[in-house]
Amino acid sequence: MRNTLKARWSVFVVAGLACVAASTAPAADAGERAVGEATAQFYSALNAMFTGDVAPMKEVWSHAADVTYMGPGGGFQVGWNHVLASWEEQAARKLGGAVKPQGIQITVGNDIAVASNYEEGENTDADGKPAKVSIRATNLFRKEGGKWKMIGHHTDLLPFLEK
């Protein structure tokens, strides 16, 4: 009798866990899709910034005091005003070219998400010559007002951008 109860209880627990996993899977997929869209918007904004247009970058970022940026030129900016100043400085350089994310890995929580990937593409260096971009990047997002906003961007360094 005891083994029969244990077996039934085990089946009940496993079935219950399967139901919980099944019921949260669509929510997780929706979260991954939303963060994937936020990631795509960031890379679109990044490529616009390469042409001198910083406006899309203002849309994808949180404007909070705790955002951080450690980009390919070095430095560590904390707070929206400092992060924005860095993007404006880069936009003024009009680096041209384009960068695309490759191999994106997304992890989503309730209000925080991480997207890790490679950034591949090309910009121009200080001499106006094409310069290959192939670096690792980690992008952090926070859900604000129902939208995923970037709160952190960290990449490897690029020698042609280092100060």
N, C-alpha and C positions, 0 to 999 in steps of 0.2 A: 504494500500500500504506500509506504514511504517513498520508494523508488518511483512509483507511478505518479505521485504528487510532485516529486522533484522534476520528473520528465515533463509533466504538464506545465509546471511553473516555468521551466526553461523554455519551452515552446512559446509560452505566453510572453515572456520577456524578450526573446529574440523577435517574435512577431511585432511586438510593440516598438522595439528599436527600429525595425525595418519600416514601420509606418511613420515613425518620426523622421527617419532619414528621407523617405519618399516625400513627406510633406514639406521638408525644408529644401529639397533639391531645386524645385522651381524658383524659390526665393533666392537661393544662392546663384542660380543661373542668371536671374534678373539683375542681381547685384553685380555680378561679373560683367554682364553686358553694359550696365550703366557706367561702371568704372572703365571698361574698354572704350566707351564713347568719350568719357572725360579725358582719357589718355590720348585718343585720336584728336580731340580738340586742342590739347596742349601741343601736340606736334604740328598741327596746322598753325597754331599761334606762333610756335617757334620758327617755322619757315616764313611766316609773314614778318616776324621780327628781323630775319636776315635781309629783308628788302627795305627795312627802316620803319616798318609799321608795328608799333608796340601796342596798339589798341586791343587786338584780340588777346594778348597776354593779360591785360587787365581784367578781361572777362573770365578767364579760366582759373585765376588765382583767388584764394581767400585774401581778404584785406586785413587780416588779423595781425596782432602784434607778435604772435608766436610762430609765424611762418619762417622757413629757413631756405636758403639757397647756397649750395656749394657747387658752382659750375665749373666748366672746363678751363676757365681762365684763372682759377684759384680764388682764394678768399672764402669768407663765411659770413653771409649776410643774414641778419635776424630782424624780423619785423617787416611788414609790408612796405613801408617807406624806403627802407634800405634795399629790399629785393627789387622793387620797382625801379629805383635809381640804377641798379645794375643792368636791368633789362633795357632801360632807356639808353644807357651808355653803349651797350652792345648794338642796339638798333641804329644808333648814330654811325657805327662803323660799317653798316651795310655789307655784311660778310658774303651775301649772295649764296648761291647753291641751295641745297636742301638736305635735310636729315630725316631719316625714317626709322621708326622703331622696328626691331627685329627680335623674334623669340620672346614675346611678352609673356610674363608669368604674373598673374593677378591673384592676390589674396584679399578677400573681403570680410570685414567684420560688420558690426551693426552700424557704426558711424565713422570707422577708419578703414582705409584700404591702402594696399601697397601694390604698385606695378613695377616690376623689375624687368629690364630688357637691355639690349644693345642698341646703340644709336649708330647708324651707318649712313654715310653720305659724303658730301663735299662742301667746303666753304672756300673762301679765298684768304690767303695769308696776308701779312703786312705789306708784302711786295706785289700783291695783286695776282699771285699765282694760285692755281688750284691746290687745295690742301685736303687730303683724305681725312674723313672723320670715321673713327671706329673705336667707340668707347662704351663702357658700361654705364647704366643709369638706374637710379632708384627714384621713383616718383611716389609721393605720399599724398593721399587725398582724405578729406574729412567731409562728411555730409553736413551741409549748411543750408537751411531752408529747403530741404528736400533735394538739393543738388550736390553733386560731388565736386568740391573745389580743391585745387592743389594747395597743399600746405608745406610741401618740401620737394626739392629737386636736388639730387646729388649725383655728380658724374666723375669719371676719371678726368685727369688733366689733359689738355691738348697743348703741346709745346708752342704752337704758333699763336696761341691766345694768352699764355701765361704772362703775367705782368712782371 
